Amino acid sequence: MLKCCPLCANSVRLLAIGGRDRIACTSCEFVHWDNPKPVTATLIPMDGGLVLVRRNVEPFVDDWCLPGGFIEARECPEEAAMREVLEETGLEVQVKSILGAHSPGRGINVIILFYLAEFVGGTMKPGDDASEVRVFKERDLPKNVCFDLHRKMIRKYFEGNGRAP
């Protein structure tokens, strides 16, 4: 929590702004808008399954998830999804559609944009913050898929017989 204003260094306090309590400066016009960070997660069908990565950073080191990550400043969300897939899997993909935007809740301040993409090139190899990358068919999915929303989207994908949820 902010203790002083990042613009003028004076004290901050909770003020009612826009119908909510927000951290604001007592001397200047600074307001801390605690907006969620946008992230991507991408479903990549391949060989009758989906591409998952094994995480090598916290949280959930050694658990599996969909490739994804934070959208950079001024980056198009679809480009972020393709960049994150390439960084984590070595695969080049083309985004086909957005599957939804979800908030995980429980105090986690992100909005996850789930995409469906198709493989267009590259060689599967772990990179960035992944220690392993593999294709999993429904019957072979690992038990340790982290992130509730990733598990939900993976389940919906396979319930749709390999079609977008």
N, C-alpha and C positions, 0 to 999 in steps of 0.2 A: 504494500500500500504506500502511496506517495506521502511523504512527510512535508515536502515543500514544493513550491511551484517550479517546474523545469524552465520556465521563461524568466521569472523575476526573483526566484529564491525566497519569496515570502511564504507565509504559512497557507496551508490548504485546509478545507473542512468540507463536510457534507452539506450540500445545499440542494433544495428542491428545484430541479430544472427539468422542464418537459414532463412533469408528472412523476419524476423519479428522483431519489437521492443520488447525487453525483458528487464526486470529488471536484472541488473548484477552488481557485485562488481567491483569497480575501482582498487582494490588491489589484490584480489585473483581470483580464477577461478569459484567462485559461480555464477550460473545463476538460477533465479527463473523461473522454468518451470511451468506455470500456467495451468496445465492439468486438465481436468474435473474429478470429483469424480464419481466412478461407483456406481449406486444404482440399486435395483431390485424392481419390482412390479409384483405381481403374480395373475393371474386369476385362481380361484378355482371354478369349476362348482359343484353345490350341489343342490339337490332337484329342478331341473329345473331353477335354477338361479345362481347368482354369489355371492361369499362372499365379503362383503365390511366391512370396519372398520370406526368408527367415531373417528376422531382425537381429542386428548385432549391436544395437544401441538401446538404451532405456527409453521409454518403458518397454517391458516385455522382451528382454533379450532372449533369443532362441525360440520365441514363438513365431508363428506364421501370420501373414496378413497379405492383403492386396497391395500391389505397388502404389505408392502415392506419397504425398508430402505437401508442404506449404507452398502456396502461390506467392511468387516474388512480387515486389512492388512493380506496378505498371505491366505485369505479365498477363496475357490473355489466359483464362482458366484452362481452355483446351490445350494451349501450348504448354502450360504447366504440367498437365496430366501426361502429355507425351514426353516432356523433359524428364519428369520423375520416373516414368517407366524405363526410359533409356538409361538413366543414371543407376537405377537399382537392378535392372535385369539384362542390360545390353541389347534389348529388343527395340526396334523401331516400330511404332504403331501409328495408326490413323484413327482418331476419335470418330466413332460412328454416331453416337447419341449420348445425351445426358440421361441418366436413369433417375436422378432425383437429388435433392439437396436436403440434408438431415443434420440435426444437432444431437450430439450424443447425450446431452444433459449431464446430470451429476456434477455440476460445477466446471465441466470442461468447456471452455469458451472458444469453440471452433464451429464452423459450418463445413460439413463434408459434402463436396460435389462428387457424386459417383458417376463414372463414365463407362460406356462400353466401347471398346476399341478393337481393331483388327490388326493382326501381325502383318507387317509389310517388309521387314528386313532385319538385319542384325544377327548376332549370335548370342544365345542365351548364356549369360555369365553373371555371377553376382558382382555388384559394385556398390559404391557409395555406402549406405548404411544397411546393406544386406550381406549375410554370410553365405546364403545359398538361394538358388532360384530353381523352382521345379513346376511342372505341370501336374496337377492332381485331378484325377477323375473323382466323381462323387463318392464312389465306394472306398476310395483311398485317402479321403481328406484327413489331414492330421487333426488330432484331438485338441491341440494347443493353438487354435486360431484365436488370436487376440482381437480385441475390439468388437463389442456386441454388434455394431452396425455392419462390420465386415462379414461376420457370421450370417447375419440376416440377409444381406445381399447375395452372398454365395448360395445360401439355401434357396432363395427365391429363383436364382438363375437355374439351379438344377431342378427345382420343382417345375419350372417352365420347359423342361426337357432341352436345356441348352439354349434357350432363347432369353432375350433380355427380360428382366423382371418388370 
